[in-house]
Amino acid sequence: MKQNYKIGKILSNLKINKKLISELDFTTLMIAVAIVIFGVLNIYSATYNKTLDGVLIGFRYSKLQLMWLVIGLIVVYCILTIDYSFFKNYAYVIYGTSIILLLINKFIGTESKGAQSWIKIGSFAIQPSEFAKLAIIIIVAKKIEDMGGKIDSFKKLLIIFIYAIIPTSLVIIQPDMGMSMVIFFTVLGMVIVGKLDWKIIGGGFLLLFISIAVVWNSGLIQPYQKERIMTFIDPSRDPLGKGYHVIQSKIAIGSGGFTGSGYKNGSQTKGGFIPEAWTDFIFSVVGEEWGFIGSFGLLMLYGIMIFRMINIAKESKDVFGSILVAGVTGSMLFSILENMGMSIGLMPITGITLPFMSYGGSSMLVYFMSLALVLNVGMRHKKINF
């Protein structure tokens, strides 16, 4: 009898009040789901005729991505049942846990493509830097609220910098420059939204340029990472090596034309000329097989989602909620621009995934967790009288 009572109590705590549900932005959630499904179609097109360890991949990656969609939606529901102030109250715990995961990764992480970024758990692997990104957003949002929502001194900026740099340093030494870039621009957006004094911004950018020069010559940036940046400037300097990805990607997108070559009919995709077509270069598959129409449609979905997230940030009832949503929005926006930009040669090649589109469990889960926090803030933007 007692056991049944406990189960009933747990289930009752997982219910969302109807008045709160009426405030939920279902449109934004459905856009995310639509992007995932579109991504699954493109993942299948990029992998159905490929082999892994001599075995045809077929539906394998597509089914796994659908599994992560289901898990992601369950996580969204669970997060929506909790007032987002809970994450503010436990910000230090979340932040500390992310650092511990990064430290574990440092010692027992698995190396892939030159970076030690994954912790293997059986047949699955998690990417701690993805969770660290979200933890940084939460802790910075809390600190800015603690500062009264205004960063009006260099001391306050320095405090935020310290909180951000500790986990970011552990990401840099993996080395994962792509994720480091996402974190940097995310935090930059958050402090600007946090009413950072423009004089401090000017001094900050000067300090940034000096820091870049020091880091560039310090040995922290590996030679292959420097070569990626130089190849971004001039892909033809190494067309069969570092410039190969972007050259093949541009050929694929260019050949798609206005209407695309047709689903599963892309010569670059089918021929395997685009490396990592189901992850980093998923947008190349979209451009080749769906053409300008498909690419523009995807951009419109992202645009509507980002626009609605910005509105949620504006309507938040407190500083923490507003800065939190701004951080998530900035993180997604930069990831979208960087991933699409590198596919057409406008941005340096990094391992940044396209939100909700690219194959990957860790990134998918974190994007849904991030979206859930945004929807949570939107649901509770005004006082609900019960």
C-alpha positions in Angstrom: 0.0 0.0 0.0 2.8 2.4 0.9 4.7 1.6 -2.2 1.6 2.4 -4.4 1.3 5.7 -2.5 4.9 6.6 -3.3 4.5 5.8 -7.0 1.3 7.8 -7.1 3.1 10.8 -5.5 6.0 10.6 -7.9 3.6 10.5 -10.9 1.6 13.4 -9.5 4.7 15.5 -9.3 5.3 14.9 -13.0 2.0 16.5 -14.0 1.9 20.0 -15.5 -0.9 22.3 -14.4 -3.4 23.0 -17.3 -3.0 26.8 -16.8 0.8 26.4 -17.4 0.2 24.1 -20.4 -1.9 26.9 -22.0 1.2 29.1 -21.8 3.5 26.5 -23.5 4.9 27.5 -26.9 3.9 24.4 -28.8 4.8 26.0 -32.1 8.5 26.2 -31.2 8.5 22.7 -29.9 6.9 21.4 -33.1 9.4 23.3 -35.2 12.2 21.5 -33.4 10.5 18.1 -33.9 10.0 18.9 -37.6 13.7 19.8 -38.0 14.7 16.5 -36.3 12.4 14.5 -38.7 13.8 16.3 -41.7 17.3 15.6 -40.3 16.5 11.9 -40.0 15.5 11.8 -43.7 18.9 13.4 -44.7 20.9 11.2 -42.3 19.3 8.1 -44.0 20.1 9.5 -47.4 23.7 10.1 -46.4 24.3 6.7 -44.8 21.9 4.0 -46.3 24.5 2.8 -48.8 27.5 3.2 -46.5 29.3 0.4 -44.6 30.6 0.4 -41.0 33.1 -2.4 -40.2 32.0 -4.2 -43.4 28.3 -4.0 -42.5 25.8 -1.9 -44.4 24.6 0.9 -42.2 21.1 1.2 -43.8 18.6 2.5 -41.2 20.9 2.2 -38.2 21.8 5.9 -37.7 18.3 7.0 -38.6 16.7 4.7 -36.0 19.2 5.9 -33.4 18.3 9.5 -34.2 14.6 8.8 -33.8 15.4 7.1 -30.5 17.1 10.3 -29.3 14.1 12.3 -30.5 11.8 10.2 -28.2 14.3 10.5 -25.3 14.6 14.2 -26.0 10.9 14.8 -25.8 10.7 12.8 -22.5 13.4 15.0 -21.1 11.5 18.1 -22.3 8.4 17.0 -20.5 10.3 16.2 -17.3 12.0 19.6 -17.3 8.7 21.4 -17.9 7.3 19.9 -14.7 10.0 21.7 -12.7 10.0 25.5 -12.2 13.1 26.9 -13.9 14.1 28.6 -10.7 15.2 25.1 -9.6 18.1 25.2 -12.0 19.1 28.6 -10.7 19.1 27.3 -7.1 21.2 24.3 -8.2 23.4 26.2 -10.6 26.6 25.6 -8.7 25.9 21.8 -8.5 25.2 21.7 -12.3 28.3 23.7 -13.0 30.5 21.6 -10.7 29.2 18.4 -12.2 30.1 19.6 -15.7 33.6 20.3 -14.6 33.9 16.8 -13.0 32.7 15.3 -16.3 35.3 17.3 -18.2 38.0 16.1 -15.8 37.0 12.5 -16.1 37.1 12.9 -19.9 40.6 14.3 -19.6 41.8 11.1 -18.0 39.7 8.3 -19.5 38.1 10.0 -22.5 38.2 8.4 -26.0 40.1 10.2 -28.8 38.3 10.7 -32.1 39.5 12.9 -35.0 42.4 14.3 -33.0 40.3 15.3 -30.0 39.7 13.5 -26.7 36.1 14.6 -26.4 34.1 11.5 -25.5 33.5 9.3 -22.5 32.5 5.8 -23.6 29.7 4.0 -21.6 29.3 0.5 -23.1 28.2 1.0 -26.8 27.3 4.6 -26.2 29.4 7.7 -25.8 28.7 11.1 -24.2 30.4 14.4 -25.0 30.9 16.3 -21.7 31.6 19.6 -23.5 28.0 19.7 -24.7 26.7 19.5 -21.2 29.3 22.0 -20.0 28.0 24.5 -22.6 24.6 24.3 -21.0 26.0 24.5 -17.4 28.0 27.6 -18.3 24.8 29.3 -19.6 23.0 28.5 -16.3 25.8 29.7 -14.1 26.4 32.9 -16.1 22.6 33.7 -16.0 22.6 33.2 -12.3 25.7 35.4 -11.7 24.2 38.2 -13.9 21.0 38.1 -11.9 23.1 38.2 -8.7 24.7 41.4 -10.1 21.3 43.0 -10.5 21.1 42.3 -14.2 23.7 44.8 -15.0 27.5 44.3 -15.7 28.7 47.9 -14.9 32.2 47.2 -13.8 35.3 45.3 -15.0 35.2 43.4 -11.7 31.8 41.9 -12.5 32.9 41.0 -16.0 36.0 39.4 -14.6 33.9 37.2 -12.3 31.8 36.0 -15.2 35.0 35.4 -17.2 36.5 33.2 -14.5 33.3 31.1 -14.3 33.3 30.6 -18.0 37.1 30.1 -18.5 37.5 27.2 -16.1 35.4 24.6 -18.1 36.3 26.3 -21.4 40.0 25.7 -20.7 39.3 22.0 -20.2 37.4 22.0 -23.6 40.3 23.8 -25.3 42.9 21.2 -24.1 40.9 18.3 -25.6 41.3 20.1 -28.0 37.8 21.1 -29.2 38.1 24.6 -30.7 34.6 24.4 -32.3 32.9 24.0 -28.9 35.2 26.7 -27.4 34.0 29.1 -30.1 30.3 28.3 -29.3 30.9 28.9 -25.6 32.8 32.2 -26.2 30.1 33.7 -28.5 27.3 32.4 -26.2 28.8 34.1 -23.1 29.6 37.2 -25.2 25.9 37.5 -26.2 24.8 36.9 -22.6 27.0 39.7 -21.1 25.9 42.1 -23.8 22.2 41.3 -23.0 23.2 41.8 -19.4 23.7 45.5 -20.1 27.4 45.4 -20.2 28.9 48.9 -20.3 30.2 49.7 -23.8 33.5 51.1 -22.5 34.0 47.7 -20.9 33.1 46.0 -24.2 35.8 48.0 -26.0 38.4 47.1 -23.4 37.2 43.5 -23.5 37.7 43.3 -27.3 41.2 44.7 -27.0 41.9 42.1 -24.3 40.4 39.5 -26.6 42.7 40.3 -29.6 45.7 40.3 -27.3 44.6 36.9 -25.9 44.1 35.5 -29.4 47.6 36.5 -30.4 49.1 35.0 -27.2 47.1 31.7 -27.6 48.0 31.5 -31.3 51.7 31.5 -30.5 51.5 29.5 -27.2 51.1 26.0 -28.6 47.6 25.6 -27.2 46.3 25.6 -30.8 47.5 22.6 -32.6 49.1 22.8 -36.0 46.2 21.1 -37.7 43.8 23.6 -36.2 45.9 26.5 -37.5 45.9 24.8 -40.9 42.1 24.6 -40.8 41.9 28.4 -40.3 44.4 29.0 -43.1 42.5 26.6 -45.4 39.3 28.5 -44.6 40.9 31.6 -46.0 42.2 29.7 -49.0 40.8 26.1 -49.5 42.8 25.7 -52.7 46.1 25.6 -50.8 45.3 22.0 -49.9 42.5 20.7 -52.1 43.1 17.0 -51.3 43.8 17.5 -47.6 42.4 20.2 -45.3 40.5 22.0 -48.1 38.8 18.8 -49.4 35.8 19.0 -47.1 34.7 22.5 -48.0 35.5 22.1 -51.7 33.3 19.0 -52.0 30.6 20.6 -49.8 30.5 23.7 -52.1 30.3 21.4 -55.2 27.4 19.5 -53.6 25.4 22.6 -52.6 26.1 24.3 -55.9 25.0 21.2 -57.9 21.6 21.2 -56.1 20.5 24.3 -57.9 17.0 25.7 -57.1 15.0 22.4 -56.7 17.8 19.9 -55.8 18.9 16.7 -57.4 16.1 14.7 -55.6 16.1 12.6 -52.4 18.9 10.0 -52.4 20.0 11.2 -55.8 22.8 13.5 -54.9 26.0 12.3 -56.6 28.3 13.9 -54.0 26.3 12.3 -51.2 25.8 8.9 -52.8 29.4 8.8 -54.0 30.8 9.5 -50.5 32.6 12.6 -51.5 31.3 14.6 -48.5 33.1 13.4 -45.3 30.8 13.3 -42.2 27.8 14.0 -44.3 25.4 12.8 -41.6 27.0 14.9 -38.9 29.1 18.1 -39.5 28.2 18.4 -43.2 24.5 17.5 -43.1 23.6 20.9 -44.6 25.6 19.9 -47.7 23.2 17.0 -48.1 20.2 19.3 -47.8 21.7 21.7 -50.4 22.4 19.0 -52.9 19.2 16.9 -52.7 16.7 19.6 -51.7 18.3 22.6 -53.4 17.7 26.2 -52.6 14.0 25.6 -51.8 14.9 23.0 -49.1 17.8 25.0 -47.7 15.6 28.1 -47.5 12.8 26.2 -45.9 15.2 24.9 -43.2 16.5 28.4 -42.7 12.9 29.7 -42.3 12.2 27.1 -39.6 15.3 28.1 -37.7 14.4 31.7 -38.1 10.9 31.3 -36.7 12.3 29.3 -33.8 15.0 31.8 -33.0 12.5 34.7 -33.3 10.1 33.1 -30.9 12.9 32.3 -28.4 13.9 36.0 -28.5 10.3 36.9 -27.6 10.3 34.5 -24.7 13.5 36.2 -23.4 11.9 39.6 -23.6 8.8 38.5 -21.8 10.5 36.6 -18.9 9.4 37.6 -15.5 13.0 37.8 -14.1 16.6 38.5 -15.1 17.7 34.9 -14.7 15.0 33.7 -17.1 15.8 36.4 -19.7 19.5 35.8 -19.6 19.1 32.0 -19.6 17.0 32.1 -22.8 19.4 34.7 -24.4 22.2 32.3 -23.7 20.5 29.3 -25.3 19.3 31.4 -28.2 22.8 32.7 -28.8 24.3 29.3 -28.6 21.9 27.8 -31.2 22.1 30.8 -33.5 25.9 30.7 -33.6 25.9 26.9 -34.1 23.5 27.4 -37.0 25.5 30.1 -38.6 28.9 28.4 -38.1 27.7 25.0 -39.4 26.0 26.4 -42.5 28.8 28.9 -43.0 31.5 26.3 -43.0 29.5 24.2 -45.5 29.6 27.0 -48.0 33.2 28.3 -47.2 32.2 31.4 -45.2 33.3 30.1 -41.8 36.3 27.9 -40.7 35.6 24.1 -40.5 34.9 23.0 -36.9 33.1 20.0 -35.4 30.0 22.0 -34.5 26.8 20.2 -35.3 23.7 21.7 -36.9 21.1 21.9 -34.1 18.4 19.2 -34.3 19.6 18.1 -37.7 23.1 16.5 -37.3 23.4 12.9 -36.1 24.5 12.7 -32.5 23.0 11.7 -29.1 24.8 14.1 -26.8 24.1 17.2 -29.0 20.5 16.1 -29.6 19.9 15.6 -25.9 21.5 18.9 -24.9 19.6 20.8 -27.6 16.3 19.4 -26.3 17.3 20.2 -22.7 18.2 23.7 -23.7 14.9 24.1 -25.6 13.0 22.8 -22.6 14.5 25.5 -20.4 13.4 28.1 -22.9 9.9 26.7 -23.0 9.9 26.5 -19.2 10.7 30.2 -18.9 8.0 31.0 -21.5 5.4 28.9 -19.6 6.1 30.7 -16.3 6.5 34.3 -17.7 3.6 35.5 -15.5 2.2 34.6 -12.2 -0.4 31.8 -12.3 -3.2 31.9 -9.8 -4.2 28.4 -8.7 
